[in-house]
Every structure is written in C-alpha cells, then in structure tokens.
C-alpha cells in the first residue's frame, strides 16, 4: 500500500533542523513580524 498524501497536513523539517531557529526566537524574545528572522527571510528572498 502506498503512503497516503494528506492535503491538510504540513510538510515540516526535522525537529533537529528547526531547533536553532527556536533557540534564536527564545533568546531574543521576539515572536512577531519584523523580528530578526522575518527580516532575514525578507532579505534572502529579495536577493
């Protein structure tokens, strides 16, 4: 049987890949738009 594809289930990275981003968020305590990670993403997308 093939593995089903769920339309509403997100495709997430491995937790180990995501932890450094969570640590940065917790360290700077900025959980809103225009925080450091948001600005970094916008800059990389603009290049």
C-alpha distance matrix in Angstrom:
0.0 3.8 6.6 8.7 12.2 15.0 18.2 20.5 19.3 21.5 20.7 23.0 24.5 24.5 27.2 29.3 29.7 30.8 33.2 36.1 36.1 36.2 39.1 41.0 40.5 41.8 44.6 46.0 45.2 44.5 41.5 42.6 42.5 44.9 44.3 44.2 40.4 40.6 43.6 41.9 38.9 41.3 43.3 40.4 39.0 42.6 42.9
3.8 0.0 3.8 6.2 9.2 12.4 15.4 18.0 16.7 18.5 17.5 20.0 21.6 21.9 24.8 27.0 27.0 28.0 30.8 33.4 33.2 33.6 36.6 38.2 37.8 39.3 42.1 43.2 42.6 41.7 38.8 39.7 39.4 41.7 41.2 41.0 37.2 37.3 40.2 38.5 35.4 37.7 39.7 36.7 35.3 38.9 39.2
6.6 3.8 0.0 3.8 6.6 9.6 12.8 15.0 13.2 15.1 14.1 16.5 18.2 18.6 21.3 23.7 23.7 24.5 27.3 30.0 29.7 30.0 33.0 34.7 34.2 35.6 38.4 39.6 38.8 38.0 35.1 36.1 36.0 38.3 37.7 37.6 33.8 34.0 37.0 35.4 32.3 34.8 36.9 34.0 32.7 36.3 36.9
8.7 6.2 3.8 0.0 3.8 6.3 9.6 11.9 10.8 13.3 13.2 16.1 18.5 19.4 21.8 24.6 24.5 24.7 27.6 30.4 29.6 29.7 33.0 34.5 33.6 35.1 38.1 39.0 38.0 36.9 33.8 34.5 34.3 36.9 36.6 36.8 33.1 32.9 36.0 34.7 31.5 33.7 36.1 33.5 31.9 35.4 36.3
12.2 9.2 6.6 3.8 0.0 3.8 6.3 9.0 8.3 10.4 10.4 13.7 16.4 18.0 20.5 23.4 22.7 22.7 25.9 28.4 27.3 27.6 31.0 32.2 31.2 33.0 36.0 36.6 35.6 34.2 31.1 31.5 31.1 33.7 33.5 33.8 30.1 29.7 32.7 31.6 28.3 30.2 32.7 30.2 28.5 31.9 33.0
15.0 12.4 9.6 6.3 3.8 0.0 3.8 5.5 5.3 8.3 9.7 12.9 16.2 18.0 19.8 23.1 22.5 21.9 24.9 27.6 26.2 26.1 29.6 30.8 29.4 31.1 34.3 34.7 33.4 32.0 28.7 29.1 28.8 31.7 31.6 32.3 28.7 28.1 31.4 30.6 27.3 29.2 32.0 29.8 28.0 31.4 32.8
18.2 15.4 12.8 9.6 6.3 3.8 0.0 3.8 5.7 8.0 10.0 13.5 16.9 19.3 21.1 24.3 23.3 22.4 25.5 27.9 26.0 26.1 29.8 30.5 28.9 30.9 34.0 34.1 32.7 30.9 27.6 27.4 26.9 29.7 30.1 31.0 27.5 26.4 29.6 29.1 25.6 27.1 30.1 28.2 26.0 29.2 30.9
20.5 18.0 15.0 11.9 9.0 5.5 3.8 0.0 3.8 6.4 9.6 12.3 16.1 18.4 19.5 23.0 22.2 20.7 23.6 26.1 24.0 23.7 27.4 28.2 26.3 28.1 31.4 31.5 29.8 28.1 24.6 24.6 24.4 27.5 27.7 28.9 25.6 24.5 27.9 27.7 24.4 26.0 29.1 27.6 25.5 28.8 30.8
19.3 16.7 13.2 10.8 8.3 5.3 5.7 3.8 0.0 3.8 6.7 9.1 12.8 14.8 16.0 19.5 18.9 17.6 20.5 23.2 21.5 21.1 24.8 25.9 24.3 25.9 29.2 29.6 28.1 26.8 23.5 24.0 24.0 26.9 26.7 27.5 24.1 23.5 27.0 26.4 23.3 25.4 28.3 26.5 24.9 28.4 30.0
21.5 18.5 15.1 13.3 10.4 8.3 8.0 6.4 3.8 0.0 3.8 6.0 9.7 12.3 13.5 16.9 15.8 14.4 17.5 20.0 18.1 18.1 21.8 22.6 21.2 23.1 26.2 26.5 25.4 23.9 20.7 21.2 21.1 23.8 23.4 24.0 20.5 20.0 23.4 22.7 19.6 21.8 24.6 22.7 21.3 24.9 26.5
20.7 17.5 14.1 13.2 10.4 9.7 10.0 9.6 6.7 3.8 0.0 3.8 6.9 9.7 11.8 14.7 13.3 12.8 16.2 18.4 17.0 17.6 21.0 21.9 21.1 23.2 25.9 26.4 25.8 24.5 21.7 22.4 22.1 24.3 23.7 23.7 19.9 20.0 23.1 21.7 18.7 21.2 23.6 21.3 20.2 23.9 24.9
23.0 20.0 16.5 16.1 13.7 12.9 13.5 12.3 9.1 6.0 3.8 0.0 3.8 6.6 8.2 11.1 9.9 9.1 12.4 14.8 13.6 14.1 17.4 18.5 17.9 19.8 22.5 23.3 22.8 21.8 19.3 20.5 20.6 22.7 21.5 21.3 17.6 18.2 21.4 19.9 17.3 20.3 22.5 20.2 19.8 23.6 24.5
24.5 21.6 18.2 18.5 16.4 16.2 16.9 16.1 12.8 9.7 6.9 3.8 0.0 3.8 6.2 8.2 6.5 6.8 10.2 12.2 11.8 12.9 15.7 16.8 17.0 18.9 21.1 22.3 22.3 21.6 19.7 21.2 21.2 22.8 21.2 20.3 16.7 18.0 20.7 18.7 16.5 19.9 21.5 19.0 19.2 22.9 23.3
24.5 21.9 18.6 19.4 18.0 18.0 19.3 18.4 14.8 12.3 9.7 6.6 3.8 0.0 3.8 5.4 5.4 6.7 9.1 11.6 12.3 12.8 15.1 17.0 17.6 18.8 21.0 22.7 22.8 22.8 21.0 23.1 23.6 25.1 23.1 22.0 18.6 20.4 23.1 20.9 19.3 22.8 24.2 21.7 22.3 26.0 26.2
27.2 24.8 21.3 21.8 20.5 19.8 21.1 19.5 16.0 13.5 11.8 8.2 6.2 3.8 0.0 3.8 5.4 5.0 6.2 9.5 10.3 10.0 12.1 14.5 14.9 15.6 18.0 20.0 19.9 20.3 18.7 21.2 22.2 23.8 21.4 20.5 17.4 19.5 22.4 20.5 19.3 22.9 24.3 22.3 23.2 26.8 27.2
29.3 27.0 23.7 24.6 23.4 23.1 24.3 23.0 19.5 16.9 14.7 11.1 8.2 5.4 3.8 0.0 3.8 5.5 5.4 7.9 9.9 10.3 11.4 13.8 15.1 15.7 17.3 19.7 20.3 20.9 20.0 22.7 23.6 24.6 22.0 20.4 17.6 20.2 22.6 20.3 19.6 23.4 24.2 22.1 23.5 27.0 26.9
29.7 27.0 23.7 24.5 22.7 22.5 23.3 22.2 18.9 15.8 13.3 9.9 6.5 5.4 5.4 3.8 0.0 3.8 5.8 6.9 8.2 9.9 11.3 12.8 14.2 15.7 17.1 18.8 19.7 19.8 18.9 21.1 21.4 22.2 19.8 18.1 14.9 17.5 19.7 17.1 16.2 20.0 20.7 18.4 19.8 23.3 23.2
30.8 28.0 24.5 24.7 22.7 21.9 22.4 20.7 17.6 14.4 12.8 9.1 6.8 6.7 5.0 5.5 3.8 0.0 3.8 5.7 5.6 6.6 9.0 10.4 11.0 12.7 14.6 16.1 16.5 16.4 15.2 17.6 18.2 19.3 16.9 15.6 12.5 14.9 17.5 15.5 14.7 18.4 19.6 17.8 19.1 22.5 22.9
33.2 30.8 27.3 27.6 25.9 24.9 25.5 23.6 20.5 17.5 16.2 12.4 10.2 9.1 6.2 5.4 5.8 3.8 0.0 3.8 5.4 5.0 6.1 8.6 9.8 10.4 12.1 14.3 14.9 15.7 15.0 17.9 19.2 20.2 17.2 15.9 13.5 16.4 18.8 16.9 16.8 20.5 21.5 20.1 21.8 25.0 25.3
36.1 33.4 30.0 30.4 28.4 27.6 27.9 26.1 23.2 20.0 18.4 14.8 12.2 11.6 9.5 7.9 6.9 5.7 3.8 0.0 3.8 5.4 5.1 6.3 8.7 9.9 10.5 12.5 13.9 14.6 14.8 17.5 18.4 18.7 15.5 13.5 11.4 14.8 16.6 14.4 15.0 18.7 19.1 17.9 20.1 23.0 23.1
36.1 33.2 29.7 29.6 27.3 26.2 26.0 24.0 21.5 18.1 17.0 13.6 11.8 12.3 10.3 9.9 8.2 5.6 5.4 3.8 0.0 3.8 5.4 5.1 6.3 8.7 9.9 10.8 11.9 11.8 11.6 13.9 14.7 15.1 12.2 10.6 8.1 11.3 13.5 11.7 12.0 15.6 16.5 15.7 17.5 20.4 21.0
36.2 33.6 30.0 29.7 27.6 26.1 26.1 23.7 21.1 18.1 17.6 14.1 12.9 12.8 10.0 10.3 9.9 6.6 5.0 5.4 3.8 0.0 3.8 5.4 5.0 6.1 8.5 10.1 10.1 10.7 10.2 13.3 14.9 16.0 12.9 12.2 10.3 13.0 15.7 14.6 14.9 18.2 19.5 19.0 20.5 23.4 24.4
39.1 36.6 33.0 33.0 31.0 29.6 29.8 27.4 24.8 21.8 21.0 17.4 15.7 15.1 12.1 11.4 11.3 9.0 6.1 5.1 5.4 3.8 0.0 3.8 5.4 5.1 6.0 8.6 9.6 11.2 11.8 15.1 17.0 17.4 13.8 12.6 11.6 14.8 16.8 15.6 16.7 19.9 20.7 20.3 22.4 25.0 25.6
41.0 38.2 34.7 34.5 32.2 30.8 30.5 28.2 25.9 22.6 21.9 18.5 16.8 17.0 14.5 13.8 12.8 10.4 8.6 6.3 5.1 5.4 3.8 0.0 3.8 5.5 5.1 6.2 8.2 9.1 10.4 13.2 14.5 14.3 10.7 9.0 8.5 12.0 13.4 12.4 14.0 17.0 17.5 17.6 19.9 22.1 22.8
40.5 37.8 34.2 33.6 31.2 29.4 28.9 26.3 24.3 21.2 21.1 17.9 17.0 17.6 14.9 15.1 14.2 11.0 9.8 8.7 6.3 5.0 5.4 3.8 0.0 3.8 5.5 5.5 5.7 6.0 6.7 9.9 11.8 12.3 8.8 8.5 8.1 10.7 12.9 12.8 13.9 16.5 17.8 18.3 19.9 22.2 23.5
41.8 39.3 35.6 35.1 33.0 31.1 30.9 28.1 25.9 23.1 23.2 19.8 18.9 18.8 15.6 15.7 15.7 12.7 10.4 9.9 8.7 6.1 5.1 5.5 3.8 0.0 3.8 5.6 5.0 7.5 8.4 12.1 14.7 15.4 11.9 11.8 11.8 14.4 16.5 16.5 17.7 20.3 21.5 22.0 23.7 26.0 27.2
44.6 42.1 38.4 38.1 36.0 34.3 34.0 31.4 29.2 26.2 25.9 22.5 21.1 21.0 18.0 17.3 17.1 14.6 12.1 10.5 9.9 8.5 6.0 5.1 5.5 3.8 0.0 3.8 5.6 8.4 10.7 13.8 16.0 15.8 12.1 11.3 12.1 15.1 16.4 16.2 18.1 20.6 21.2 21.9 24.2 26.1 27.0
46.0 43.2 39.6 39.0 36.6 34.7 34.1 31.5 29.6 26.5 26.4 23.3 22.3 22.7 20.0 19.7 18.8 16.1 14.3 12.5 10.8 10.1 8.6 6.2 5.5 5.6 3.8 0.0 3.8 5.5 8.7 11.2 13.2 12.6 8.9 8.6 10.3 12.8 13.7 14.2 16.4 18.4 19.0 20.3 22.4 23.9 25.1
45.2 42.6 38.8 38.0 35.6 33.4 32.7 29.8 28.1 25.4 25.8 22.8 22.3 22.8 19.9 20.3 19.7 16.5 14.9 13.9 11.9 10.1 9.6 8.2 5.7 5.0 5.6 3.8 0.0 3.8 6.3 9.3 12.2 12.5 9.3 10.4 11.6 13.3 15.0 16.0 17.6 19.4 20.7 22.1 23.6 25.3 27.0
44.5 41.7 38.0 36.9 34.2 32.0 30.9 28.1 26.8 23.9 24.5 21.8 21.6 22.8 20.3 20.9 19.8 16.4 15.7 14.6 11.8 10.7 11.2 9.1 6.0 7.5 8.4 5.5 3.8 0.0 3.8 5.8 8.4 8.8 5.9 7.9 9.2 10.1 11.9 13.5 14.8 16.2 17.9 19.5 20.7 22.2 24.2
41.5 38.8 35.1 33.8 31.1 28.7 27.6 24.6 23.5 20.7 21.7 19.3 19.7 21.0 18.7 20.0 18.9 15.2 15.0 14.8 11.6 10.2 11.8 10.4 6.7 8.4 10.7 8.7 6.3 3.8 0.0 3.8 7.1 9.1 7.1 9.6 9.6 9.8 12.5 14.2 14.5 16.0 18.3 19.5 20.2 22.1 24.4
42.6 39.7 36.1 34.5 31.5 29.1 27.4 24.6 24.0 21.2 22.4 20.5 21.2 23.1 21.2 22.7 21.1 17.6 17.9 17.5 13.9 13.3 15.1 13.2 9.9 12.1 13.8 11.2 9.3 5.8 3.8 0.0 3.8 6.4 6.1 9.6 9.8 8.5 11.1 13.6 13.6 14.2 16.9 18.5 18.7 20.2 22.9
42.5 39.4 36.0 34.3 31.1 28.8 26.9 24.4 24.0 21.1 22.1 20.6 21.2 23.6 22.2 23.6 21.4 18.2 19.2 18.4 14.7 14.9 17.0 14.5 11.8 14.7 16.0 13.2 12.2 8.4 7.1 3.8 0.0 3.8 5.4 8.8 8.8 6.2 8.5 11.4 11.1 11.0 13.9 15.8 15.6 16.9 19.8
44.9 41.7 38.3 36.9 33.7 31.7 29.7 27.5 26.9 23.8 24.3 22.7 22.8 25.1 23.8 24.6 22.2 19.3 20.2 18.7 15.1 16.0 17.4 14.3 12.3 15.4 15.8 12.6 12.5 8.8 9.1 6.4 3.8 0.0 3.8 6.6 7.8 5.4 5.9 9.4 10.1 9.4 11.6 14.2 14.5 15.1 17.9
44.3 41.2 37.7 36.6 33.5 31.6 30.1 27.7 26.7 23.4 23.7 21.5 21.2 23.1 21.4 22.0 19.8 16.9 17.2 15.5 12.2 12.9 13.8 10.7 8.8 11.9 12.1 8.9 9.3 5.9 7.1 6.1 5.4 3.8 0.0 3.8 5.7 5.3 6.2 8.6 10.1 10.7 12.3 14.4 15.5 16.6 18.8
44.2 41.0 37.6 36.8 33.8 32.3 31.0 28.9 27.5 24.0 23.7 21.3 20.3 22.0 20.5 20.4 18.1 15.6 15.9 13.5 10.6 12.2 12.6 9.0 8.5 11.8 11.3 8.6 10.4 7.9 9.6 9.6 8.8 6.6 3.8 0.0 3.8 5.5 5.2 6.1 8.7 10.0 10.6 12.3 14.3 15.4 16.9
40.4 37.2 33.8 33.1 30.1 28.7 27.5 25.6 24.1 20.5 19.9 17.6 16.7 18.6 17.4 17.6 14.9 12.5 13.5 11.4 8.1 10.3 11.6 8.5 8.1 11.8 12.1 10.3 11.6 9.2 9.6 9.8 8.8 7.8 5.7 3.8 0.0 3.8 5.4 5.0 6.1 8.6 9.8 10.5 12.2 14.2 15.6
40.6 37.3 34.0 32.9 29.7 28.1 26.4 24.5 23.5 20.0 20.0 18.2 18.0 20.4 19.5 20.2 17.5 14.9 16.4 14.8 11.3 13.0 14.8 12.0 10.7 14.4 15.1 12.8 13.3 10.1 9.8 8.5 6.2 5.4 5.3 5.5 3.8 0.0 3.8 5.4 5.2 6.3 8.7 10.0 10.6 12.4 14.6
43.6 40.2 37.0 36.0 32.7 31.4 29.6 27.9 27.0 23.4 23.1 21.4 20.7 23.1 22.4 22.6 19.7 17.5 18.8 16.6 13.5 15.7 16.8 13.4 12.9 16.5 16.4 13.7 15.0 11.9 12.5 11.1 8.5 5.9 6.2 5.2 5.4 3.8 0.0 3.8 5.4 5.1 6.1 8.7 9.9 10.6 12.6
41.9 38.5 35.4 34.7 31.6 30.6 29.1 27.7 26.4 22.7 21.7 19.9 18.7 20.9 20.5 20.3 17.1 15.5 16.9 14.4 11.7 14.6 15.6 12.4 12.8 16.5 16.2 14.2 16.0 13.5 14.2 13.6 11.4 9.4 8.6 6.1 5.0 5.4 3.8 0.0 3.8 5.5 5.1 6.2 8.6 10.0 11.0
38.9 35.4 32.3 31.5 28.3 27.3 25.6 24.4 23.3 19.6 18.7 17.3 16.5 19.3 19.3 19.6 16.2 14.7 16.8 15.0 12.0 14.9 16.7 14.0 13.9 17.7 18.1 16.4 17.6 14.8 14.5 13.6 11.1 10.1 10.1 8.7 6.1 5.2 5.4 3.8 0.0 3.8 5.4 5.2 6.1 8.6 10.2
41.3 37.7 34.8 33.7 30.2 29.2 27.1 26.0 25.4 21.8 21.2 20.3 19.9 22.8 22.9 23.4 20.0 18.4 20.5 18.7 15.6 18.2 19.9 17.0 16.5 20.3 20.6 18.4 19.4 16.2 16.0 14.2 11.0 9.4 10.7 10.0 8.6 6.3 5.1 5.5 3.8 0.0 3.8 5.5 5.1 6.1 8.8
43.3 39.7 36.9 36.1 32.7 32.0 30.1 29.1 28.3 24.6 23.6 22.5 21.5 24.2 24.3 24.2 20.7 19.6 21.5 19.1 16.5 19.5 20.7 17.5 17.8 21.5 21.2 19.0 20.7 17.9 18.3 16.9 13.9 11.6 12.3 10.6 9.8 8.7 6.1 5.1 5.4 3.8 0.0 3.8 5.5 5.2 6.5
40.4 36.7 34.0 33.5 30.2 29.8 28.2 27.6 26.5 22.7 21.3 20.2 19.0 21.7 22.3 22.1 18.4 17.8 20.1 17.9 15.7 19.0 20.3 17.6 18.3 22.0 21.9 20.3 22.1 19.5 19.5 18.5 15.8 14.2 14.4 12.3 10.5 10.0 8.7 6.2 5.2 5.5 3.8 0.0 3.8 5.4 5.4
39.0 35.3 32.7 31.9 28.5 28.0 26.0 25.5 24.9 21.3 20.2 19.8 19.2 22.3 23.2 23.5 19.8 19.1 21.8 20.1 17.5 20.5 22.4 19.9 19.9 23.7 24.2 22.4 23.6 20.7 20.2 18.7 15.6 14.5 15.5 14.3 12.2 10.6 9.9 8.6 6.1 5.1 5.5 3.8 0.0 3.8 5.5
42.6 38.9 36.3 35.4 31.9 31.4 29.2 28.8 28.4 24.9 23.9 23.6 22.9 26.0 26.8 27.0 23.3 22.5 25.0 23.0 20.4 23.4 25.0 22.1 22.2 26.0 26.1 23.9 25.3 22.2 22.1 20.2 16.9 15.1 16.6 15.4 14.2 12.4 10.6 10.0 8.6 6.1 5.2 5.4 3.8 0.0 3.8
42.9 39.2 36.9 36.3 33.0 32.8 30.9 30.8 30.0 26.5 24.9 24.5 23.3 26.2 27.2 26.9 23.2 22.9 25.3 23.1 21.0 24.4 25.6 22.8 23.5 27.2 27.0 25.1 27.0 24.2 24.4 22.9 19.8 17.9 18.8 16.9 15.6 14.6 12.6 11.0 10.2 8.8 6.5 5.4 5.5 3.8 0.0
